Amino acid sequence: MRRVLTMLIVLAFAVGLSQAANLDPNFKAESRKPVQIATPLRPDTLDFYVLGYGDNGSGYAAALTLQGQGYGGIFIDDSTFAGHPAITPYRSVWVFVPGFHGTNTNYTLMLTGGSDETAMVNYLNAGGRMYFEHADWGWAVDPSSAGGMLLGNLAPLMGPDQSNYNDYVPGLNNETGVTGHFTQGMSFAYNPADTGGNGGLCDLDELHPITGAFELFTNNNGQEAAIAYDNGTHRTVVSPFLFRGLVDASPPSTKAVYTDSIMHFFGIFAVGVEGSGEAKSLPKAVELGQARPNPMSRSTEIRFGLPSGSHVSLKVYDLSGRLVSTLVDGQFPAGYHQARWDRQGLPGGVYFYRLEAGGQTATRKLVLVR
């Protein structure tokens, strides 16, 4: 009887701790406090490494959202990579830095030439994928500003123009996705609780893309916000607005769709998971979905499904049958996957995308508008 009572007390104590920390059963401790480590879907690699501040910040919210979409990875509650697993093995790195403006000295992560910045530079140069959130991005990386000593080696790799930005544009209260990119159709308001109590309005940097990069959102003043960049080796997304402050509406205007779309832009796909985050059964045959959007102006997403693992070839041809782009050429596991096609300066007209997998072939038409 005493043994049973002891076991019940221990169990109740463990349950109480789990509830107090709000931890998922699949999570374990890492770092200086309990943090979340999602069980990876694929044992050979991890999908995301999130570095953030506290369990009520954007980083924590992003890690939960990514896990809900079927991705596996790790959340580190800290302001530095030091003392934690190396970022090298992870397929994407998500960095969330609080918005500092002025003489705040808590810049260890961002110091030019520091160990953290060097790790991020090496990661990108090796073909990494990175999301970086910082409300003072423009001020921090502008060589002519007081913050110009920050990210001096990383910033040129990231997409926003270092010298062309508007510092702290006032009164912004929503972000609208840009047509022709993966944010098309999205529209987010801000939670007033995450905008300094300013009645739902927020002061954020306006960013402008360098050549080859593109904007993802414009704000209610028509100014550019988040920037995406694919330089052929690495891919990045830089955001001046708080992820946690985005207010979910009807799809695609949800944080789940947004993070899933970023991962697809990064070339990372959750196996067997639909865009809604609901697990689906495997397709019974090779499937080639309709490109979205179609017609397209700048880029489109093409979805395909595999009943079993196989080599996949997904290519785009013009009306004459000339190959214009190879989107996929490699081994994929069973499940649903998605590929992205960018216009790449091609003229408007009719194109065809062709999927070959598992001894089967499927072709669909795609219209590119000027």
C-alpha positions as CSV (number, residue, x, y, z in Angstrom):
1,M,0.0,0.0,0.0
2,R,2.8,2.4,0.9
3,R,4.5,1.6,-2.4
4,V,1.3,2.4,-4.3
5,L,0.9,5.7,-2.5
6,T,4.5,6.7,-3.1
7,M,4.1,6.0,-6.9
8,L,0.9,8.1,-7.0
9,I,2.6,11.0,-5.2
10,V,5.5,10.9,-7.7
11,L,3.1,10.7,-10.6
12,A,1.1,13.6,-9.4
13,F,4.2,15.7,-8.9
14,A,5.5,14.9,-12.4
15,V,2.1,15.8,-13.9
16,G,2.0,19.0,-12.0
17,L,5.5,20.0,-13.3
18,S,4.5,19.1,-16.8
19,Q,1.4,21.3,-16.6
20,A,3.2,24.2,-15.0
21,A,5.8,24.3,-17.7
22,N,3.2,23.6,-20.5
23,L,5.5,21.0,-22.1
24,D,4.5,18.5,-24.7
25,P,5.2,14.9,-23.8
26,N,7.6,14.6,-26.8
27,F,9.8,17.4,-25.5
28,K,12.8,17.2,-23.2
29,A,15.0,19.7,-21.4
30,E,17.9,21.5,-23.2
31,S,19.6,24.8,-22.4
32,R,19.4,26.8,-19.2
33,K,15.6,26.1,-18.6
34,P,13.0,23.7,-19.9
35,V,12.7,24.1,-23.6
36,Q,11.1,22.3,-26.4
37,I,12.6,19.7,-28.7
38,A,10.2,18.4,-31.2
39,T,10.6,14.7,-32.2
40,P,11.9,14.8,-35.7
41,L,10.0,13.1,-38.5
42,R,13.2,12.0,-40.2
43,P,15.9,10.4,-38.1
44,D,18.7,11.4,-40.5
45,T,18.4,15.2,-40.0
46,L,16.5,18.0,-38.1
47,D,14.3,20.5,-39.8
48,F,14.7,23.6,-37.6
49,Y,16.9,25.2,-35.0
50,V,15.1,28.0,-33.3
51,L,17.0,30.5,-31.0
52,G,14.7,32.8,-29.1
53,Y,14.0,34.5,-25.8
54,G,11.6,32.9,-23.2
55,D,8.5,30.8,-23.6
56,N,6.3,33.7,-24.5
57,G,8.3,35.2,-27.4
58,S,8.3,34.8,-31.2
59,G,10.9,32.0,-31.2
60,Y,8.9,29.8,-28.9
61,A,5.7,30.5,-30.9
62,A,7.5,29.7,-34.2
63,A,8.8,26.5,-32.8
64,L,5.4,25.4,-31.7
65,T,3.9,26.3,-35.1
66,L,6.6,24.5,-37.0
67,Q,6.1,21.4,-34.9
68,G,2.3,21.6,-35.5
69,Q,3.1,21.5,-39.3
70,G,4.9,18.2,-38.9
71,Y,8.5,19.5,-38.8
72,G,11.0,18.3,-36.2
73,G,13.7,20.4,-34.5
74,I,14.9,22.2,-31.4
75,F,14.1,25.4,-29.5
76,I,16.9,27.1,-27.5
77,D,15.9,29.7,-24.9
78,D,19.0,31.8,-24.9
79,S,20.6,34.9,-26.5
80,T,23.6,33.0,-28.0
81,F,24.5,29.7,-29.7
82,A,27.3,29.1,-27.2
83,G,27.0,26.0,-25.1
84,H,24.3,24.5,-27.2
85,P,24.2,22.1,-30.2
86,A,26.0,23.3,-33.3
87,I,23.7,24.7,-36.0
88,T,25.5,22.9,-38.8
89,P,23.3,19.7,-38.9
90,Y,20.0,21.6,-39.0
91,R,18.2,22.2,-42.3
92,S,17.0,25.7,-41.2
93,V,18.0,28.1,-38.5
94,W,15.5,30.6,-37.1
95,V,16.9,33.5,-35.1
96,F,14.7,35.9,-33.0
97,V,16.4,39.0,-31.7
98,P,14.5,41.6,-29.5
99,G,14.3,45.1,-31.1
100,F,17.1,47.1,-29.5
101,H,17.6,50.7,-30.6
102,G,20.3,53.0,-29.1
103,T,23.2,52.0,-26.8
104,N,21.9,48.7,-25.5
105,T,24.9,46.4,-25.1
106,N,23.2,43.1,-25.3
107,Y,24.5,42.4,-28.8
108,T,26.6,39.3,-28.3
109,L,24.7,37.4,-31.0
110,M,25.1,40.2,-33.6
111,L,28.6,41.4,-33.1
112,T,30.6,41.6,-36.3
113,G,33.3,38.9,-36.2
114,G,31.9,37.3,-33.1
115,S,31.6,33.6,-32.7
116,D,27.8,33.7,-33.2
117,E,27.9,35.8,-36.4
118,T,30.8,33.7,-37.7
119,A,28.7,30.5,-37.2
120,M,25.8,32.0,-39.1
121,V,28.0,33.2,-42.0
122,N,29.6,29.8,-42.3
123,Y,26.2,28.1,-42.1
124,L,24.8,30.2,-45.0
125,N,27.9,29.9,-47.1
126,A,27.5,26.2,-46.9
127,G,24.0,26.4,-48.4
128,G,22.0,27.0,-45.2
129,R,18.5,28.4,-44.8
130,M,17.8,31.1,-42.2
131,Y,14.9,33.2,-40.9
132,F,16.0,36.3,-38.9
133,E,13.6,38.5,-37.0
134,H,14.8,41.9,-35.7
135,A,12.7,45.0,-35.5
136,D,15.8,47.3,-35.7
137,W,17.4,45.4,-38.7
138,G,17.9,48.5,-40.8
139,W,19.5,50.6,-38.0
140,A,21.6,47.7,-36.7
141,V,23.3,46.7,-40.0
142,D,23.6,50.2,-41.7
143,P,27.4,50.9,-41.7
144,S,26.7,54.6,-41.2
145,S,24.5,54.2,-38.1
146,A,25.4,53.7,-34.5
147,G,24.5,50.1,-34.8
148,G,26.7,49.6,-37.9
149,M,29.1,47.4,-36.0
150,L,26.5,44.7,-36.0
151,L,26.3,41.7,-38.4
152,G,28.9,43.3,-40.7
153,N,29.7,40.0,-42.4
154,L,26.2,38.4,-42.2
155,A,24.0,41.3,-43.4
156,P,25.3,41.3,-47.0
157,L,24.2,37.7,-47.3
158,M,20.6,38.3,-46.1
159,G,18.7,40.2,-48.8
160,P,17.7,43.6,-47.4
161,D,19.6,46.7,-48.7
162,Q,21.9,47.8,-45.8
163,S,21.7,51.5,-46.7
164,N,18.2,51.8,-48.1
165,Y,15.6,51.6,-45.3
166,N,13.3,53.7,-43.2
167,D,14.0,53.5,-39.5
168,Y,10.9,52.9,-37.3
169,V,8.1,53.8,-39.6
170,P,5.2,54.7,-37.2
171,G,1.6,53.5,-37.0
172,L,1.7,50.2,-38.9
173,N,-1.1,47.8,-38.1
174,N,-1.2,45.1,-40.7
175,E,0.9,43.2,-43.3
176,T,-0.4,42.1,-46.7
177,G,1.3,39.4,-48.8
178,V,2.8,40.4,-52.1
179,T,1.2,39.0,-55.3
180,G,3.4,36.5,-57.2
181,H,5.2,35.2,-54.1
182,F,4.5,32.6,-51.5
183,T,2.8,35.2,-49.2
184,Q,0.2,36.0,-51.9
185,G,-3.3,36.2,-50.4
186,M,-2.1,36.5,-46.8
187,S,-3.1,39.4,-44.6
188,F,-2.2,39.8,-40.9
189,A,-3.3,42.3,-38.3
190,Y,-1.2,42.8,-35.1
191,N,-2.2,41.8,-31.6
192,P,-2.2,45.1,-29.7
193,A,-0.6,43.3,-26.7
194,D,2.5,42.8,-28.9
195,T,2.8,46.4,-30.2
196,G,3.7,48.2,-27.0
197,G,0.1,48.9,-26.1
198,N,-0.2,51.4,-29.0
199,G,-3.7,50.4,-29.9
200,G,-2.7,47.8,-32.4
201,L,-0.2,50.1,-34.2
202,C,3.5,49.2,-34.4
203,D,6.6,51.1,-35.3
204,L,8.8,49.0,-37.6
205,D,11.7,49.4,-40.0
206,E,10.8,49.5,-43.7
207,L,13.2,47.3,-45.6
208,H,14.1,47.2,-49.3
209,P,15.5,44.2,-51.2
210,I,18.8,44.1,-52.9
211,T,19.0,42.8,-56.5
212,G,17.8,39.2,-56.6
213,A,15.8,39.5,-53.4
214,F,12.1,40.2,-53.1
215,E,9.6,41.6,-50.7
216,L,7.1,39.3,-49.0
217,F,4.7,41.8,-47.3
218,T,3.7,45.5,-47.6
219,N,2.2,47.3,-44.6
220,N,-0.9,49.5,-44.4
221,N,1.2,52.4,-45.6
222,G,2.2,50.5,-48.7
223,Q,5.8,50.1,-47.6
224,E,7.9,47.0,-47.9
225,A,8.5,44.8,-44.8
226,A,9.9,41.2,-44.8
227,I,12.4,40.3,-47.5
228,A,13.2,36.9,-49.0
229,Y,16.4,36.0,-50.8
230,D,17.7,33.1,-52.8
231,N,21.2,33.6,-54.1
232,G,21.6,30.2,-55.6
233,T,23.5,28.8,-52.6
234,H,21.6,29.8,-49.5
235,R,18.1,31.2,-48.8
236,T,17.0,33.7,-46.2
237,V,14.0,35.5,-44.9
238,V,14.4,38.7,-42.8
239,S,11.5,40.1,-40.9
240,P,11.2,43.4,-38.9
241,F,7.8,42.4,-37.4
242,L,7.2,40.1,-34.5
243,F,6.0,36.7,-35.5
244,R,4.1,36.3,-32.2
245,G,2.1,39.5,-32.9
246,L,0.6,38.2,-36.1
247,V,-3.2,37.6,-35.7
248,D,-4.5,34.4,-37.4
249,A,-7.5,34.8,-39.6
250,S,-8.8,32.5,-42.3
251,P,-6.2,30.5,-44.4
252,P,-3.9,31.4,-45.9
253,S,-3.6,34.2,-43.3
254,T,-2.4,32.0,-40.5
255,K,1.0,31.7,-38.9
256,A,0.9,27.9,-39.7
257,V,0.5,28.6,-43.4
258,Y,3.2,31.3,-43.3
259,T,5.8,29.2,-41.6
260,D,5.0,26.2,-43.8
261,S,5.4,28.5,-46.9
262,I,8.8,29.7,-45.6
263,M,9.9,26.1,-45.1
264,H,8.8,25.3,-48.7
265,F,10.8,28.3,-49.9
266,F,13.7,26.9,-48.0
267,G,13.2,23.6,-49.9
268,I,12.2,21.7,-46.7
269,F,9.0,19.7,-46.6
270,A,7.2,17.8,-43.8
271,V,6.7,14.2,-44.9
272,G,3.1,13.1,-45.1
273,V,1.7,16.4,-43.8
274,E,-0.7,18.6,-45.6
275,G,-0.4,22.4,-45.6
276,S,-3.1,22.6,-43.0
277,G,-1.0,20.7,-40.5
278,E,-3.4,17.7,-40.5
279,A,-1.7,14.4,-41.1
280,K,-3.0,12.6,-44.2
281,S,-2.7,9.1,-45.5
282,L,-0.2,8.4,-48.2
283,P,-1.4,8.8,-51.8
284,K,-2.4,5.6,-53.5
285,A,-0.6,6.6,-56.7
286,V,1.8,9.3,-57.9
287,E,0.0,12.7,-57.8
288,L,0.8,16.0,-59.4
289,G,-1.2,18.9,-58.1
290,Q,-2.3,22.2,-59.7
291,A,0.3,24.9,-59.4
292,R,-0.7,27.7,-57.1
293,P,-1.1,30.4,-58.2
294,N,-1.9,29.6,-61.8
295,P,-1.7,31.9,-63.7
296,M,1.5,33.1,-62.0
297,S,3.4,36.3,-62.3
298,R,6.6,35.8,-60.3
299,S,6.6,32.4,-58.6
300,T,4.3,29.4,-57.9
301,E,4.2,26.3,-55.8
302,I,3.8,22.8,-57.3
303,R,2.6,20.0,-55.1
304,F,3.2,16.3,-55.7
305,G,2.5,13.0,-53.8
306,L,4.3,9.7,-53.7
307,P,2.8,6.4,-52.5
308,S,6.4,5.1,-51.8
309,G,9.9,6.4,-51.9
310,S,11.4,6.9,-55.3
311,H,13.5,9.1,-57.5
312,V,11.6,12.2,-58.6
313,S,12.1,14.5,-61.6
314,L,10.0,17.6,-61.9
315,K,10.8,19.9,-64.9
316,V,9.3,22.9,-66.6
317,Y,9.1,23.2,-70.4
318,D,8.0,26.0,-72.7
319,L,5.4,25.6,-75.5
320,S,8.1,24.4,-78.0
321,G,9.1,21.6,-75.6
322,R,12.4,23.3,-74.6
323,L,13.5,22.6,-71.0
324,V,13.5,25.9,-69.1
325,S,13.9,24.7,-65.4
326,T,14.6,21.6,-63.4
327,L,12.8,22.0,-60.0
328,V,13.4,18.5,-58.5
329,D,15.9,15.8,-59.4
330,G,16.5,13.4,-56.6
331,Q,15.3,10.8,-54.1
332,F,12.1,11.6,-52.1
333,P,10.4,9.6,-49.4
334,A,6.7,8.6,-49.5
335,G,4.3,11.4,-48.7
336,Y,3.3,14.9,-50.0
337,H,5.9,17.4,-51.1
338,Q,6.1,20.8,-52.7
339,A,8.4,22.6,-55.1
340,R,8.7,26.3,-55.9
341,W,9.3,27.7,-59.4
342,D,10.5,31.3,-59.9
343,R,9.9,33.2,-63.1
344,Q,13.7,33.8,-63.6
345,G,13.2,36.4,-66.3
346,L,11.2,34.2,-68.6
347,P,8.6,35.8,-70.9
348,G,4.9,35.4,-70.4
349,G,3.1,32.5,-72.1
350,V,2.1,28.8,-71.7
351,Y,4.4,26.4,-70.0
352,F,4.1,22.7,-68.9
353,Y,5.5,21.0,-65.8
354,R,6.2,17.3,-66.0
355,L,6.6,14.9,-63.1
356,E,8.4,11.5,-63.4
357,A,8.4,9.2,-60.4
358,G,8.0,5.5,-59.7
359,G,7.7,4.7,-63.4
360,Q,4.8,7.1,-63.8
361,T,4.5,10.4,-65.6
362,A,2.1,13.3,-65.2
363,T,2.0,16.7,-66.9
364,R,0.1,19.9,-66.2
365,K,-0.2,23.3,-67.9
366,L,0.9,26.6,-66.3
367,V,0.3,30.1,-67.6
368,L,2.9,32.8,-66.9
369,V,1.6,36.3,-67.1
370,R,3.6,39.5,-67.8
